[in-house]
Amino acid sequence: MSATVAELVGGDVVSSAGRSATFIGRSDHPRYPGMQLVVWRLDDGTVSLDALDSRQVVGDVVSSRDGWGDRLEAALGGQR
């Protein structure tokens, strides 16, 4: 199921173009009004920061609503 940035919940896993990323969180972008600063943990372990519109479709999402805490903790490298 595809989702927009606004629909994501911490720990959701998004897949697109053969890659996956765990959504960590978002906030209003400090530099670009109307945009969200979105934080991801990529499948290679790196962290990515993106400026995205909250209505942007990000790809196929595996919801974290079941077991979200464990997924989020794993994405953060075991830190809470």
N, CA, C and O atoms as a Tripos MOL2 file, in Angstrom:
@<TRIPOS>MOLECULE
protein
  320   319    80     0     0
PROTEIN
NO_CHARGES

@<TRIPOS>ATOM
      1 N           0.8390   -1.1710    0.0000 N.3       1 MET1
      2 CA          0.0000    0.0000    0.0000 C.3       1 MET1
      3 C           0.8870    1.2380    0.0000 C.2       1 MET1
      4 O           1.8160    1.3280    0.8030 O.2       1 MET1
      5 N           0.6230    2.1730   -0.8690 N.am      2 SER2
      6 CA          1.3560    3.4350   -0.9180 C.3       2 SER2
      7 C           0.8400    4.3770    0.1570 C.2       2 SER2
      8 O          -0.3170    4.2950    0.5680 O.2       2 SER2
      9 N           1.7100    5.2720    0.6080 N.am      3 ALA3
     10 CA          1.3390    6.2330    1.6360 C.3       3 ALA3
     11 C           2.0090    7.5640    1.3530 C.2       3 ALA3
     12 O           3.0220    7.6360    0.6570 O.2       3 ALA3
     13 N           1.4180    8.6250    1.9110 N.am      4 THR4
     14 CA          2.0370    9.9430    1.8360 C.3       4 THR4
     15 C           2.8970   10.1610    3.0800 C.2       4 THR4
     16 O           2.8070    9.4100    4.0510 O.2       4 THR4
     17 N           3.7200   11.1860    3.0340 N.am      5 VAL5
     18 CA          4.5560   11.5400    4.1860 C.3       5 VAL5
     19 C           3.6860   11.7590    5.4220 C.2       5 VAL5
     20 O           4.0470   11.3250    6.5160 O.2       5 VAL5
     21 N           2.5520   12.4230    5.2600 N.am      6 ALA6
     22 CA          1.6730   12.7280    6.3960 C.3       6 ALA6
     23 C           1.0960   11.4770    7.0530 C.2       6 ALA6
     24 O           0.7460   11.5050    8.2330 O.2       6 ALA6
     25 N           0.9920   10.3840    6.3040 N.am      7 GLU7
     26 CA          0.4040    9.1480    6.8300 C.3       7 GLU7
     27 C           1.4030    8.2430    7.5420 C.2       7 GLU7
     28 O           1.0040    7.2810    8.1980 O.2       7 GLU7
     29 N           2.6890    8.5360    7.4230 N.am      8 LEU8
     30 CA          3.7080    7.6670    8.0120 C.3       8 LEU8
     31 C           3.7330    7.7590    9.5360 C.2       8 LEU8
     32 O           3.4750    8.8100   10.1220 O.2       8 LEU8
     33 N           4.0520    6.6280   10.1530 N.am      9 VAL9
     34 CA          4.2030    6.5130   11.6000 C.3       9 VAL9
     35 C           5.6120    5.9870   11.8490 C.2       9 VAL9
     36 O           6.0990    5.1440   11.0960 O.2       9 VAL9
     37 N           6.2660    6.4720   12.8940 N.am     10 GLY10
     38 CA          7.6170    6.0240   13.2100 C.3      10 GLY10
     39 C           7.7320    4.5070   13.2070 C.2      10 GLY10
     40 O           6.9400    3.8140   13.8440 O.2      10 GLY10
     41 N           8.7250    3.9980   12.4830 N.am     11 GLY11
     42 CA          8.9180    2.5640   12.3730 C.3      11 GLY11
     43 C           8.3670    1.9630   11.0970 C.2      11 GLY11
     44 O           8.6860    0.8190   10.7720 O.2      11 GLY11
     45 N           7.5330    2.7140   10.3490 N.am     12 ASP12
     46 CA          7.0410    2.2170    9.0630 C.3      12 ASP12
     47 C           8.2160    1.9640    8.1320 C.2      12 ASP12
     48 O           9.1800    2.7290    8.1240 O.2      12 ASP12
     49 N           8.1400    0.9070    7.3590 N.am     13 VAL13
     50 CA          9.1760    0.5900    6.3810 C.3      13 VAL13
     51 C           8.6300    0.8990    4.9940 C.2      13 VAL13
     52 O           7.5780    0.3950    4.6000 O.2      13 VAL13
     53 N           9.3590    1.7340    4.2590 N.am     14 VAL14
     54 CA          8.9560    2.1670    2.9240 C.3      14 VAL14
     55 C           9.8930    1.5290    1.9090 C.2      14 VAL14
     56 O          11.1140    1.5710    2.0630 O.2      14 VAL14
     57 N           9.3080    0.9360    0.8650 N.am     15 SER15
     58 CA         10.0980    0.3270   -0.2070 C.3      15 SER15
     59 C           9.8330    1.0530   -1.5110 C.2      15 SER15
     60 O           8.6910    1.3650   -1.8490 O.2      15 SER15
     61 N          10.9140    1.3170   -2.2400 N.am     16 SER16
     62 CA         10.8010    1.9750   -3.5280 C.3      16 SER16
     63 C          12.0710    1.7070   -4.3240 C.2      16 SER16
     64 O          13.1740    1.8100   -3.7880 O.2      16 SER16
     65 N          11.9250    1.3680   -5.5800 N.am     17 ALA17
     66 CA         13.0540    1.1520   -6.4960 C.3      17 ALA17
     67 C          14.0720    0.1490   -5.9470 C.2      17 ALA17
     68 O          15.2780    0.3460   -6.0980 O.2      17 ALA17
     69 N          13.5980   -0.9100   -5.3210 N.am     18 GLY18
     70 CA         14.4860   -1.9540   -4.8270 C.3      18 GLY18
     71 C          15.2090   -1.6380   -3.5290 C.2      18 GLY18
     72 O          16.0350   -2.4340   -3.0820 O.2      18 GLY18
     73 N          14.9250   -0.5160   -2.9230 N.am     19 ARG19
     74 CA         15.5470   -0.1200   -1.6580 C.3      19 ARG19
     75 C          14.4630   -0.0140   -0.5980 C.2      19 ARG19
     76 O          13.2760    0.0540   -0.9190 O.2      19 ARG19
     77 N          14.8740    0.0010    0.6730 N.am     20 SER20
     78 CA         13.8990    0.2180    1.7410 C.3      20 SER20
     79 C          14.4910    1.1600    2.7740 C.2      20 SER20
     80 O          15.7080    1.2820    2.9100 O.2      20 SER20
     81 N          13.5990    1.8230    3.4970 N.am     21 ALA21
     82 CA         14.0050    2.7630    4.5330 C.3      21 ALA21
     83 C          12.9740    2.7280    5.6430 C.2      21 ALA21
     84 O          11.7800    2.5680    5.3930 O.2      21 ALA21
     85 N          13.4440    2.8780    6.8700 N.am     22 THR22
     86 CA         12.5510    2.9490    8.0210 C.3      22 THR22
     87 C          12.3270    4.4120    8.3540 C.2      22 THR22
     88 O          13.2760    5.1760    8.5270 O.2      22 THR22
     89 N          11.0630    4.7930    8.4420 N.am     23 PHE23
     90 CA         10.7050    6.1680    8.7770 C.3      23 PHE23
     91 C          10.9470    6.3840   10.2650 C.2      23 PHE23
     92 O          10.4340    5.6370   11.0980 O.2      23 PHE23
     93 N          11.7310    7.4090   10.5970 N.am     24 ILE24
     94 CA         12.0340    7.7340   11.9830 C.3      24 ILE24
     95 C          11.1170    8.8450   12.4920 C.2      24 ILE24
     96 O          10.5320    8.7230   13.5680 O.2      24 ILE24
     97 N          10.9900    9.9180   11.7300 N.am     25 GLY25
     98 CA         10.1230   11.0130   12.1590 C.3      25 GLY25
     99 C          10.1640   12.1720   11.1860 C.2      25 GLY25
    100 O          10.8890   12.1380   10.1920 O.2      25 GLY25
    101 N           9.3790   13.2000   11.4790 N.am     26 ARG26
    102 CA          9.3150   14.3980   10.6380 C.3      26 ARG26
    103 C           8.9850   15.6090   11.4930 C.2      26 ARG26
    104 O           8.4200   15.4840   12.5800 O.2      26 ARG26
    105 N           9.3430   16.7690   10.9940 N.am     27 SER27
    106 CA          8.9720   18.0300   11.6350 C.3      27 SER27
    107 C           8.9230   19.0970   10.5460 C.2      27 SER27
    108 O           9.3350   18.8540    9.4120 O.2      27 SER27
    109 N           8.4260   20.2660   10.8900 N.am     28 ASP28
    110 CA          8.4380   21.3620    9.9240 C.3      28 ASP28
    111 C           9.8880   21.6560    9.5580 C.2      28 ASP28
    112 O          10.7580   21.7170   10.4270 O.2      28 ASP28
    113 N          10.1400   21.8370    8.2710 N.am     29 HIS29
    114 CA         11.5050   22.1000    7.8300 C.3      29 HIS29
    115 C          11.9100   23.5060    8.2690 C.2      29 HIS29
    116 O          11.1620   24.4580    8.0480 O.2      29 HIS29
    117 N          13.0800   23.6480    8.8840 N.am     30 PRO30
    118 CA         13.4840   24.9650    9.4000 C.3      30 PRO30
    119 C          13.8340   25.9710    8.3070 C.2      30 PRO30
    120 O          13.8520   27.1740    8.5670 O.2      30 PRO30
    121 N          14.1120   25.5050    7.0960 N.am     31 ARG31
    122 CA         14.5360   26.4060    6.0350 C.3      31 ARG31
    123 C          13.5000   26.5910    4.9340 C.2      31 ARG31
    124 O          13.4210   27.6580    4.3260 O.2      31 ARG31
    125 N          12.7040   25.5520    4.6750 N.am     32 TYR32
    126 CA         11.7560   25.5870    3.5640 C.3      32 TYR32
    127 C          10.3190   25.5650    4.0900 C.2      32 TYR32
    128 O           9.8080   24.5030    4.4460 O.2      32 TYR32
    129 N           9.6670   26.7240    4.1420 N.am     33 PRO33
    130 CA          8.2920   26.7850    4.6420 C.3      33 PRO33
    131 C           7.3620   25.8690    3.8420 C.2      33 PRO33
    132 O           7.4460   25.8030    2.6150 O.2      33 PRO33
    133 N           6.4830   25.1720    4.5460 N.am     34 GLY34
    134 CA          5.5220   24.2870    3.9090 C.3      34 GLY34
    135 C           6.0630   22.8920    3.6360 C.2      34 GLY34
    136 O           5.3250   22.0260    3.1670 O.2      34 GLY34
    137 N           7.3340   22.6610    3.9210 N.am     35 MET35
    138 CA          7.9520   21.3550    3.7040 C.3      35 MET35
    139 C           8.1860   20.6800    5.0510 C.2      35 MET35
    140 O           8.2210   21.3290    6.0960 O.2      35 MET35
    141 N           8.3440   19.3650    4.9950 N.am     36 GLN36
    142 CA          8.6480   18.5680    6.1790 C.3      36 GLN36
    143 C          10.1020   18.1120    6.1110 C.2      36 GLN36
    144 O          10.5850   17.7320    5.0450 O.2      36 GLN36
    145 N          10.8000   18.1470    7.2400 N.am     37 LEU37
    146 CA         12.1200   17.5490    7.3540 C.3      37 LEU37
    147 C          11.8810   16.1140    7.7900 C.2      37 LEU37
    148 O          11.4000   15.8770    8.8980 O.2      37 LEU37
    149 N          12.2100   15.1550    6.9340 N.am     38 VAL38
    150 CA         11.9010   13.7430    7.1580 C.3      38 VAL38
    151 C          13.2010   12.9850    7.4180 C.2      38 VAL38
    152 O          14.1770   13.1360    6.6830 O.2      38 VAL38
    153 N          13.2030   12.1650    8.4780 N.am     39 VAL39
    154 CA         14.3820   11.3990    8.8560 C.3      39 VAL39
    155 C          14.1200    9.9230    8.5920 C.2      39 VAL39
    156 O          13.0930    9.3810    9.0000 O.2      39 VAL39
    157 N          15.0610    9.2780    7.9060 N.am     40 TRP40
    158 CA         14.9750    7.8630    7.5350 C.3      40 TRP40
    159 C          16.2310    7.1300    7.9780 C.2      40 TRP40
    160 O          17.3040    7.7250    8.0680 O.2      40 TRP40
    161 N          16.0970    5.8310    8.2550 N.am     41 ARG41
    162 CA         17.2490    4.9310    8.3740 C.3      41 ARG41
    163 C          17.1800    4.0440    7.1460 C.2      41 ARG41
    164 O          16.2450    3.2560    7.0020 O.2      41 ARG41
    165 N          18.1680    4.1630    6.2500 N.am     42 LEU42
    166 CA         18.1750    3.4020    5.0020 C.3      42 LEU42
    167 C          18.5900    1.9640    5.2420 C.2      42 LEU42
    168 O          19.1600    1.6290    6.2810 O.2      42 LEU42
    169 N          18.2930    1.1150    4.2600 N.am     43 ASP43
    170 CA         18.5820   -0.3170    4.4040 C.3      43 ASP43
    171 C          20.0680   -0.6360    4.5130 C.2      43 ASP43
    172 O          20.4290   -1.7440    4.9090 O.2      43 ASP43
    173 N          20.9380    0.3140    4.1690 N.am     44 ASP44
    174 CA         22.3770    0.0960    4.3340 C.3      44 ASP44
    175 C          22.8920    0.6290    5.6790 C.2      44 ASP44
    176 O          24.0930    0.6050    5.9470 O.2      44 ASP44
    177 N          21.9550    1.1140    6.5300 N.am     45 GLY45
    178 CA         22.3170    1.5750    7.8630 C.3      45 GLY45
    179 C          22.5760    3.0660    7.9790 C.2      45 GLY45
    180 O          22.7140    3.5810    9.0890 O.2      45 GLY45
    181 N          22.6460    3.7670    6.8600 N.am     46 THR46
    182 CA         22.8860    5.2060    6.9170 C.3      46 THR46
    183 C          21.5890    5.9470    7.2360 C.2      46 THR46
    184 O          20.4920    5.4080    7.0860 O.2      46 THR46
    185 N          21.7400    7.1890    7.6760 N.am     47 VAL47
    186 CA         20.5960    8.0510    7.9780 C.3      47 VAL47
    187 C          20.4530    9.0580    6.8450 C.2      47 VAL47
    188 O          21.4450    9.5800    6.3370 O.2      47 VAL47
    189 N          19.2130    9.3240    6.4550 N.am     48 SER48
    190 CA         18.9290   10.2720    5.3930 C.3      48 SER48
    191 C          17.9600   11.3270    5.9110 C.2      48 SER48
    192 O          16.9990   11.0120    6.6140 O.2      48 SER48
    193 N          18.2210   12.5770    5.5570 N.am     49 LEU49
    194 CA         17.3300   13.6920    5.8660 C.3      49 LEU49
    195 C          16.8180   14.2460    4.5530 C.2      49 LEU49
    196 O          17.6060   14.5690    3.6650 O.2      49 LEU49
    197 N          15.4910   14.3610    4.4200 N.am     50 ASP50
    198 CA         14.9010   14.8410    3.1800 C.3      50 ASP50
    199 C          13.9170   15.9600    3.4520 C.2      50 ASP50
    200 O          13.2700   15.9900    4.4990 O.2      50 ASP50
    201 N          13.8050   16.8800    2.5060 N.am     51 ALA51
    202 CA         12.7780   17.9100    2.5200 C.3      51 ALA51
    203 C          11.6650   17.4390    1.5940 C.2      51 ALA51
    204 O          11.8490   17.3770    0.3790 O.2      51 ALA51
    205 N          10.5060   17.1050    2.1690 N.am     52 LEU52
    206 CA          9.3900   16.5640    1.3890 C.3      52 LEU52
    207 C           8.0960   17.2810    1.7230 C.2      52 LEU52
    208 O           7.9090   17.7630    2.8400 O.2      52 LEU52
    209 N           7.2130   17.3460    0.7530 N.am     53 ASP53
    210 CA          5.8660   17.8420    0.9770 C.3      53 ASP53
    211 C           5.0890   16.7600    1.7130 C.2      53 ASP53
    212 O           5.2470   15.5780    1.4100 O.2      53 ASP53
    213 N           4.2600   17.1390    2.6660 N.am     54 SER54
    214 CA          3.5130   16.1450    3.4480 C.3      54 SER54
    215 C           2.5460   15.3360    2.5920 C.2      54 SER54
    216 O           2.1130   14.2610    3.0080 O.2      54 SER54
    217 N           2.1920   15.8380    1.3870 N.am     55 ARG55
    218 CA          1.2770   15.1220    0.4870 C.3      55 ARG55
    219 C           1.9980   14.2030   -0.4830 C.2      55 ARG55
    220 O           1.3530   13.4960   -1.2580 O.2      55 ARG55
    221 N           3.3270   14.2000   -0.4540 N.am     56 GLN56
    222 CA          4.1030   13.3880   -1.3890 C.3      56 GLN56
    223 C           3.9500   11.9050   -1.0770 C.2      56 GLN56
    224 O           4.0630   11.4880    0.0750 O.2      56 GLN56
    225 N           3.6910   11.1120   -2.1180 N.am     57 VAL57
    226 CA          3.6220    9.6560   -1.9760 C.3      57 VAL57
    227 C           5.0580    9.1370   -1.9440 C.2      57 VAL57
    228 O           5.8670    9.4620   -2.8120 O.2      57 VAL57
    229 N           5.3640    8.3200   -0.9250 N.am     58 VAL58
    230 CA          6.7480    7.8880   -0.7150 C.3      58 VAL58
    231 C           7.0310    6.4640   -1.1720 C.2      58 VAL58
    232 O           8.1990    6.0810   -1.2540 O.2      58 VAL58
    233 N           6.0300    5.6770   -1.4680 N.am     59 GLY59
    234 CA          6.2510    4.3060   -1.9280 C.3      59 GLY59
    235 C           5.3890    3.3170   -1.1750 C.2      59 GLY59
    236 O           4.4520    3.6930   -0.4710 O.2      59 GLY59
    237 N           5.7200    2.0420   -1.3320 N.am     60 ASP60
    238 CA          4.9700    0.9810   -0.6500 C.3      60 ASP60
    239 C           5.3820    0.9350    0.8140 C.2      60 ASP60
    240 O           6.5700    0.9700    1.1360 O.2      60 ASP60
    241 N           4.3930    0.8570    1.6960 N.am     61 VAL61
    242 CA          4.6530    0.9290    3.1400 C.3      61 VAL61
    243 C           4.2040   -0.3480    3.8350 C.2      61 VAL61
    244 O           3.1050   -0.8490    3.5970 O.2      61 VAL61
    245 N           5.0750   -0.8660    4.7020 N.am     62 VAL62
    246 CA          4.7180   -1.9280    5.6280 C.3      62 VAL62
    247 C           4.4960   -1.2290    6.9520 C.2      62 VAL62
    248 O           5.4290   -0.6850    7.5420 O.2      62 VAL62
    249 N           3.2580   -1.2470    7.4180 N.am     63 SER63
    250 CA          2.8970   -0.5110    8.6310 C.3      63 SER63
    251 C           3.6210   -1.0510    9.8480 C.2      63 SER63
    252 O           3.8190   -2.2560   10.0020 O.2      63 SER63
    253 N           4.0040   -0.1320   10.6990 N.am     64 SER64
    254 CA          4.6850   -0.5030   11.9360 C.3      64 SER64
    255 C           3.7220   -0.5680   13.1100 C.2      64 SER64
    256 O           4.1440   -0.7990   14.2430 O.2      64 SER64
    257 N           2.4560   -0.3710   12.8600 N.am     65 ARG65
    258 CA          1.4970   -0.3050   13.9670 C.3      65 ARG65
    259 C           1.4660   -1.5780   14.7970 C.2      65 ARG65
    260 O           1.0720   -1.5560   15.9630 O.2      65 ARG65
    261 N           1.8810   -2.6850   14.1990 N.am     66 ASP66
    262 CA          2.0450   -3.9300   14.9510 C.3      66 ASP66
    263 C           3.5270   -4.0980   15.2160 C.2      66 ASP66
    264 O           4.2880   -4.3920   14.2940 O.2      66 ASP66
    265 N           3.9500   -3.9190   16.4510 N.am     67 GLY67
    266 CA          5.3540   -4.0730   16.8100 C.3      67 GLY67
    267 C           6.2100   -2.8790   16.4340 C.2      67 GLY67
    268 O           7.4050   -3.0350   16.1800 O.2      67 GLY67
    269 N           5.6250   -1.6830   16.3920 N.am     68 TRP68
    270 CA          6.3620   -0.5090   15.9420 C.3      68 TRP68
    271 C           7.5500   -0.1850   16.8310 C.2      68 TRP68
    272 O           8.5730    0.2840   16.3320 O.2      68 TRP68
    273 N           7.4500   -0.4160   18.1020 N.am     69 GLY69
    274 CA          8.5510   -0.0930   19.0030 C.3      69 GLY69
    275 C           9.8010   -0.8940   18.6910 C.2      69 GLY69
    276 O          10.9050   -0.3490   18.6940 O.2      69 GLY69
    277 N           9.6390   -2.1820   18.4230 N.am     70 ASP70
    278 CA         10.7780   -3.0320   18.0920 C.3      70 ASP70
    279 C          11.4260   -2.6120   16.7790 C.2      70 ASP70
    280 O          12.6510   -2.5840   16.6720 O.2      70 ASP70
    281 N          10.6080   -2.2860   15.7800 N.am     71 ARG71
    282 CA         11.1430   -1.8580   14.4820 C.3      71 ARG71
    283 C          11.8730   -0.5320   14.5850 C.2      71 ARG71
    284 O          12.9440   -0.3500   14.0060 O.2      71 ARG71
    285 N          11.2820    0.3890   15.3310 N.am     72 LEU72
    286 CA         11.9030    1.6960   15.4890 C.3      72 LEU72
    287 C          13.2170    1.5660   16.2400 C.2      72 LEU72
    288 O          14.2100    2.1910   15.8690 O.2      72 LEU72
    289 N          13.2310    0.7690   17.2790 N.am     73 GLU73
    290 CA         14.4600    0.5510   18.0350 C.3      73 GLU73
    291 C          15.5400   -0.0750   17.1570 C.2      73 GLU73
    292 O          16.7040    0.3160   17.2370 O.2      73 GLU73
    293 N          15.1680   -1.0380   16.3260 N.am     74 ALA74
    294 CA         16.1340   -1.6710   15.4240 C.3      74 ALA74
    295 C          16.6750   -0.6470   14.4200 C.2      74 ALA74
    296 O          17.8660   -0.6510   14.1090 O.2      74 ALA74
    297 N          15.8020    0.2280   13.9150 N.am     75 ALA75
    298 CA         16.2280    1.2390   12.9570 C.3      75 ALA75
    299 C          17.1760    2.2380   13.5880 C.2      75 ALA75
    300 O          18.0430    2.7890   12.9100 O.2      75 ALA75
    301 N          17.0210    2.4720   14.8610 N.am     76 LEU76
    302 CA         17.8950    3.4070   15.5710 C.3      76 LEU76
    303 C          19.1560    2.7340   16.1000 C.2      76 LEU76
    304 O          19.9440    3.3560   16.8120 O.2      76 LEU76
    305 N          19.3410    1.4910   15.7580 N.am     77 GLY77
    306 CA         20.5370    0.7840   16.1850 C.3      77 GLY77
    307 C          20.4990    0.3550   17.6300 C.2      77 GLY77
    308 O          21.5370    0.2930   18.2900 O.2      77 GLY77
    309 N          19.2930    0.0530   18.1400 N.am     78 GLY78
    310 CA         19.1580   -0.4360   19.5170 C.3      78 GLY78
    311 C          19.0530    0.6650   20.5500 C.2      78 GLY78
    312 O          19.0000    0.3780   21.7460 O.2      78 GLY78
    313 N          19.0220    1.9260   20.1210 N.am     79 GLN79
    314 CA         18.9040    3.0500   21.0590 C.3      79 GLN79
    315 C          17.4700    3.5150   21.1360 C.2      79 GLN79
    316 O          16.7730    3.5520   20.1220 O.2      79 GLN79
    317 N          17.0190    3.8700   22.3240 N.am     80 ARG80
    318 CA         15.6890    4.4560   22.4840 C.3      80 ARG80
    319 C          15.7930    5.8380   23.0220 C.2      80 ARG80
    320 O          14.7750    6.5000   23.2260 O.2      80 ARG80
@<TRIPOS>BOND
     1     1     2 1
     2     2     3 1
     3     3     4 2
     4     3     5 am
     5     5     6 1
     6     6     7 1
     7     7     8 2
     8     7     9 am
     9     9    10 1
    10    10    11 1
    11    11    12 2
    12    11    13 am
    13    13    14 1
    14    14    15 1
    15    15    16 2
    16    15    17 am
    17    17    18 1
    18    18    19 1
    19    19    20 2
    20    19    21 am
    21    21    22 1
    22    22    23 1
    23    23    24 2
    24    23    25 am
    25    25    26 1
    26    26    27 1
    27    27    28 2
    28    27    29 am
    29    29    30 1
    30    30    31 1
    31    31    32 2
    32    31    33 am
    33    33    34 1
    34    34    35 1
    35    35    36 2
    36    35    37 am
    37    37    38 1
    38    38    39 1
    39    39    40 2
    40    39    41 am
    41    41    42 1
    42    42    43 1
    43    43    44 2
    44    43    45 am
    45    45    46 1
    46    46    47 1
    47    47    48 2
    48    47    49 am
    49    49    50 1
    50    50    51 1
    51    51    52 2
    52    51    53 am
    53    53    54 1
    54    54    55 1
    55    55    56 2
    56    55    57 am
    57    57    58 1
    58    58    59 1
    59    59    60 2
    60    59    61 am
    61    61    62 1
    62    62    63 1
    63    63    64 2
    64    63    65 am
    65    65    66 1
    66    66    67 1
    67    67    68 2
    68    67    69 am
    69    69    70 1
    70    70    71 1
    71    71    72 2
    72    71    73 am
    73    73    74 1
    74    74    75 1
    75    75    76 2
    76    75    77 am
    77    77    78 1
    78    78    79 1
    79    79    80 2
    80    79    81 am
    81    81    82 1
    82    82    83 1
    83    83    84 2
    84    83    85 am
    85    85    86 1
    86    86    87 1
    87    87    88 2
    88    87    89 am
    89    89    90 1
    90    90    91 1
    91    91    92 2
    92    91    93 am
    93    93    94 1
    94    94    95 1
    95    95    96 2
    96    95    97 am
    97    97    98 1
    98    98    99 1
    99    99   100 2
   100    99   101 am
   101   101   102 1
   102   102   103 1
   103   103   104 2
   104   103   105 am
   105   105   106 1
   106   106   107 1
   107   107   108 2
   108   107   109 am
   109   109   110 1
   110   110   111 1
   111   111   112 2
   112   111   113 am
   113   113   114 1
   114   114   115 1
   115   115   116 2
   116   115   117 am
   117   117   118 1
   118   118   119 1
   119   119   120 2
   120   119   121 am
   121   121   122 1
   122   122   123 1
   123   123   124 2
   124   123   125 am
   125   125   126 1
   126   126   127 1
   127   127   128 2
   128   127   129 am
   129   129   130 1
   130   130   131 1
   131   131   132 2
   132   131   133 am
   133   133   134 1
   134   134   135 1
   135   135   136 2
   136   135   137 am
   137   137   138 1
   138   138   139 1
   139   139   140 2
   140   139   141 am
   141   141   142 1
   142   142   143 1
   143   143   144 2
   144   143   145 am
   145   145   146 1
   146   146   147 1
   147   147   148 2
   148   147   149 am
   149   149   150 1
   150   150   151 1
   151   151   152 2
   152   151   153 am
   153   153   154 1
   154   154   155 1
   155   155   156 2
   156   155   157 am
   157   157   158 1
   158   158   159 1
   159   159   160 2
   160   159   161 am
   161   161   162 1
   162   162   163 1
   163   163   164 2
   164   163   165 am
   165   165   166 1
   166   166   167 1
   167   167   168 2
   168   167   169 am
   169   169   170 1
   170   170   171 1
   171   171   172 2
   172   171   173 am
   173   173   174 1
   174   174   175 1
   175   175   176 2
   176   175   177 am
   177   177   178 1
   178   178   179 1
   179   179   180 2
   180   179   181 am
   181   181   182 1
   182   182   183 1
   183   183   184 2
   184   183   185 am
   185   185   186 1
   186   186   187 1
   187   187   188 2
   188   187   189 am
   189   189   190 1
   190   190   191 1
   191   191   192 2
   192   191   193 am
   193   193   194 1
   194   194   195 1
   195   195   196 2
   196   195   197 am
   197   197   198 1
   198   198   199 1
   199   199   200 2
   200   199   201 am
   201   201   202 1
   202   202   203 1
   203   203   204 2
   204   203   205 am
   205   205   206 1
   206   206   207 1
   207   207   208 2
   208   207   209 am
   209   209   210 1
   210   210   211 1
   211   211   212 2
   212   211   213 am
   213   213   214 1
   214   214   215 1
   215   215   216 2
   216   215   217 am
   217   217   218 1
   218   218   219 1
   219   219   220 2
   220   219   221 am
   221   221   222 1
   222   222   223 1
   223   223   224 2
   224   223   225 am
   225   225   226 1
   226   226   227 1
   227   227   228 2
   228   227   229 am
   229   229   230 1
   230   230   231 1
   231   231   232 2
   232   231   233 am
   233   233   234 1
   234   234   235 1
   235   235   236 2
   236   235   237 am
   237   237   238 1
   238   238   239 1
   239   239   240 2
   240   239   241 am
   241   241   242 1
   242   242   243 1
   243   243   244 2
   244   243   245 am
   245   245   246 1
   246   246   247 1
   247   247   248 2
   248   247   249 am
   249   249   250 1
   250   250   251 1
   251   251   252 2
   252   251   253 am
   253   253   254 1
   254   254   255 1
   255   255   256 2
   256   255   257 am
   257   257   258 1
   258   258   259 1
   259   259   260 2
   260   259   261 am
   261   261   262 1
   262   262   263 1
   263   263   264 2
   264   263   265 am
   265   265   266 1
   266   266   267 1
   267   267   268 2
   268   267   269 am
   269   269   270 1
   270   270   271 1
   271   271   272 2
   272   271   273 am
   273   273   274 1
   274   274   275 1
   275   275   276 2
   276   275   277 am
   277   277   278 1
   278   278   279 1
   279   279   280 2
   280   279   281 am
   281   281   282 1
   282   282   283 1
   283   283   284 2
   284   283   285 am
   285   285   286 1
   286   286   287 1
   287   287   288 2
   288   287   289 am
   289   289   290 1
   290   290   291 1
   291   291   292 2
   292   291   293 am
   293   293   294 1
   294   294   295 1
   295   295   296 2
   296   295   297 am
   297   297   298 1
   298   298   299 1
   299   299   300 2
   300   299   301 am
   301   301   302 1
   302   302   303 1
   303   303   304 2
   304   303   305 am
   305   305   306 1
   306   306   307 1
   307   307   308 2
   308   307   309 am
   309   309   310 1
   310   310   311 1
   311   311   312 2
   312   311   313 am
   313   313   314 1
   314   314   315 1
   315   315   316 2
   316   315   317 am
   317   317   318 1
   318   318   319 1
   319   319   320 2
@<TRIPOS>SUBSTRUCTURE
     1 MET1         2 RESIDUE 1 A MET
     2 SER2         6 RESIDUE 1 A SER
     3 ALA3        10 RESIDUE 1 A ALA
     4 THR4        14 RESIDUE 1 A THR
     5 VAL5        18 RESIDUE 1 A VAL
     6 ALA6        22 RESIDUE 1 A ALA
     7 GLU7        26 RESIDUE 1 A GLU
     8 LEU8        30 RESIDUE 1 A LEU
     9 VAL9        34 RESIDUE 1 A VAL
    10 GLY10       38 RESIDUE 1 A GLY
    11 GLY11       42 RESIDUE 1 A GLY
    12 ASP12       46 RESIDUE 1 A ASP
    13 VAL13       50 RESIDUE 1 A VAL
    14 VAL14       54 RESIDUE 1 A VAL
    15 SER15       58 RESIDUE 1 A SER
    16 SER16       62 RESIDUE 1 A SER
    17 ALA17       66 RESIDUE 1 A ALA
    18 GLY18       70 RESIDUE 1 A GLY
    19 ARG19       74 RESIDUE 1 A ARG
    20 SER20       78 RESIDUE 1 A SER
    21 ALA21       82 RESIDUE 1 A ALA
    22 THR22       86 RESIDUE 1 A THR
    23 PHE23       90 RESIDUE 1 A PHE
    24 ILE24       94 RESIDUE 1 A ILE
    25 GLY25       98 RESIDUE 1 A GLY
    26 ARG26      102 RESIDUE 1 A ARG
    27 SER27      106 RESIDUE 1 A SER
    28 ASP28      110 RESIDUE 1 A ASP
    29 HIS29      114 RESIDUE 1 A HIS
    30 PRO30      118 RESIDUE 1 A PRO
    31 ARG31      122 RESIDUE 1 A ARG
    32 TYR32      126 RESIDUE 1 A TYR
    33 PRO33      130 RESIDUE 1 A PRO
    34 GLY34      134 RESIDUE 1 A GLY
    35 MET35      138 RESIDUE 1 A MET
    36 GLN36      142 RESIDUE 1 A GLN
    37 LEU37      146 RESIDUE 1 A LEU
    38 VAL38      150 RESIDUE 1 A VAL
    39 VAL39      154 RESIDUE 1 A VAL
    40 TRP40      158 RESIDUE 1 A TRP
    41 ARG41      162 RESIDUE 1 A ARG
    42 LEU42      166 RESIDUE 1 A LEU
    43 ASP43      170 RESIDUE 1 A ASP
    44 ASP44      174 RESIDUE 1 A ASP
    45 GLY45      178 RESIDUE 1 A GLY
    46 THR46      182 RESIDUE 1 A THR
    47 VAL47      186 RESIDUE 1 A VAL
    48 SER48      190 RESIDUE 1 A SER
    49 LEU49      194 RESIDUE 1 A LEU
    50 ASP50      198 RESIDUE 1 A ASP
    51 ALA51      202 RESIDUE 1 A ALA
    52 LEU52      206 RESIDUE 1 A LEU
    53 ASP53      210 RESIDUE 1 A ASP
    54 SER54      214 RESIDUE 1 A SER
    55 ARG55      218 RESIDUE 1 A ARG
    56 GLN56      222 RESIDUE 1 A GLN
    57 VAL57      226 RESIDUE 1 A VAL
    58 VAL58      230 RESIDUE 1 A VAL
    59 GLY59      234 RESIDUE 1 A GLY
    60 ASP60      238 RESIDUE 1 A ASP
    61 VAL61      242 RESIDUE 1 A VAL
    62 VAL62      246 RESIDUE 1 A VAL
    63 SER63      250 RESIDUE 1 A SER
    64 SER64      254 RESIDUE 1 A SER
    65 ARG65      258 RESIDUE 1 A ARG
    66 ASP66      262 RESIDUE 1 A ASP
    67 GLY67      266 RESIDUE 1 A GLY
    68 TRP68      270 RESIDUE 1 A TRP
    69 GLY69      274 RESIDUE 1 A GLY
    70 ASP70      278 RESIDUE 1 A ASP
    71 ARG71      282 RESIDUE 1 A ARG
    72 LEU72      286 RESIDUE 1 A LEU
    73 GLU73      290 RESIDUE 1 A GLU
    74 ALA74      294 RESIDUE 1 A ALA
    75 ALA75      298 RESIDUE 1 A ALA
    76 LEU76      302 RESIDUE 1 A LEU
    77 GLY77      306 RESIDUE 1 A GLY
    78 GLY78      310 RESIDUE 1 A GLY
    79 GLN79      314 RESIDUE 1 A GLN
    80 ARG80      318 RESIDUE 1 A ARG
